[in-house]
């Protein structure tokens, strides 16, 4: 015996998709050939409140520049310009 599919009134209703803002790579858009590890303010925009590096799906960076930004953030942390931990990040913003 075949199972009968019970039709629901909501089956034929289409829900419109939400339009999201187009993401772009900031480094490509501004023509940055070199990402300097000494620019702490620029690099802090790629960190979340827990001081972790944000992934590409949130920042919109291309793969090449995401790798360069991650490298610059790591160098910046080594020079003690940006924190490794979130507790230091919250104290600086206060």
Order of alpha helices (4+ residues) and beta strands (2+ residues): alpha-alpha-alpha-alpha-alpha
